[in-house]
């Protein structure tokens, strides 16, 4: 399931990256432009997000669990039950914060992918306007 979702997200971002790049097409052969845009978009797929997603999800939940356990102990929870309750509450908070981490990673990923397309098209002699 994760592979399918990742492929879907990568495909979506690759089409968005090329859609947000504005190139001055005056005097440009449309077939050559389309081929160059396709190649540059394909190159932008090399942008890696795997490490950031993997690290952020695990660390967010672990930090949340630790904070929750400590908070419960400070608030007067006693022994193992207090730690378990605090860890469960913290784990839930960590999982919820993971969603915002994923959105931030996705935004950064898209911006980096757009930059790759911009650089590629500029390197091929196109005037990129944005």
C-alpha positions in Angstrom: 0.0 0.0 0.0 2.8 2.4 0.9 4.6 1.8 -2.4 1.4 2.5 -4.4 0.7 5.7 -2.4 4.3 6.9 -2.9 4.1 6.3 -6.6 0.8 8.1 -6.8 2.2 11.1 -4.9 5.4 11.2 -7.0 3.3 11.1 -10.2 1.1 13.9 -8.9 4.1 16.0 -7.8 5.9 15.5 -11.1 2.9 16.8 -13.1 2.5 19.7 -10.6 6.2 20.6 -11.0 6.0 21.0 -14.7 2.6 22.7 -14.5 3.9 25.5 -12.2 7.0 26.3 -14.4 6.3 29.2 -16.7 8.5 29.2 -19.8 8.6 31.9 -22.5 7.7 29.9 -25.6 8.1 32.6 -28.2 10.1 31.1 -31.1 10.2 27.7 -29.4 9.5 24.5 -31.3 6.5 22.9 -29.4 7.6 19.3 -29.9 11.1 20.0 -28.7 9.7 22.0 -25.7 7.4 19.1 -24.8 10.2 16.6 -25.0 12.5 18.8 -22.9 9.8 19.4 -20.3 9.1 15.7 -20.1 12.8 14.9 -19.6 13.3 17.6 -17.0 10.2 16.4 -15.1 11.5 12.9 -15.2 14.8 14.1 -13.8 12.9 15.8 -11.0 11.6 12.4 -9.8 15.1 11.8 -8.5 14.4 14.1 -5.6 14.4 12.0 -2.5 11.8 12.3 0.2 12.0 8.8 1.6 14.5 9.5 4.4 12.6 12.5 5.7 9.3 10.7 5.7 10.7 7.6 7.4 12.6 9.5 10.1 9.8 12.0 10.8 7.0 9.5 11.4 8.9 7.3 13.8 10.5 10.1 15.8 7.2 12.1 16.1 5.5 9.1 17.7 8.4 8.3 19.9 8.8 11.8 21.1 5.1 12.1 21.8 5.2 8.9 23.9 8.1 10.1 25.9 6.6 13.5 26.6 3.3 11.9 27.5 4.9 9.5 30.0 6.9 12.2 31.6 3.8 14.5 31.8 1.7 11.8 33.5 4.5 11.1 36.0 4.9 14.8 36.8 1.1 15.2 37.2 1.0 12.5 39.9 0.5 9.3 37.9 2.0 6.5 39.9 4.1 3.6 38.8 3.7 1.6 35.7 0.1 2.4 35.0 0.8 6.1 35.0 3.6 5.6 32.6 1.5 3.5 30.3 -1.3 6.0 30.3 1.0 8.9 29.7 2.9 7.0 26.9 -0.5 6.1 25.2 -1.6 9.8 25.3 1.8 10.9 24.1 1.8 8.3 21.3 -1.5 9.6 20.1 -0.2 13.2 20.0 2.9 12.0 18.2 0.8 10.3 15.5 -1.3 13.4 15.0 1.7 15.6 14.6 3.0 13.2 12.0 0.3 14.4 9.6 1.6 18.0 9.7 5.2 16.6 9.3 4.1 14.8 6.1 2.5 18.0 4.7 5.7 19.9 5.4 7.8 17.2 3.7 5.4 17.2 0.7 5.6 21.0 0.4 9.4 20.9 0.6 9.5 18.0 -1.9 7.4 19.9 -4.4 9.4 23.0 -4.1 12.7 21.1 -4.6 11.2 19.2 -7.6 10.0 22.5 -9.2 13.6 23.9 -8.7 15.0 20.9 -10.5 12.7 21.4 -13.5 13.5 25.2 -13.5 17.2 24.5 -13.5 16.9 21.9 -16.2 14.9 24.0 -18.5 17.1 27.0 -18.0 20.1 24.8 -18.7 18.6 23.8 -22.0 18.3 27.4 -23.1 14.7 28.2 -22.2 13.7 31.5 -20.5 12.0 30.5 -17.2 9.8 33.3 -16.1 9.0 32.2 -12.5 
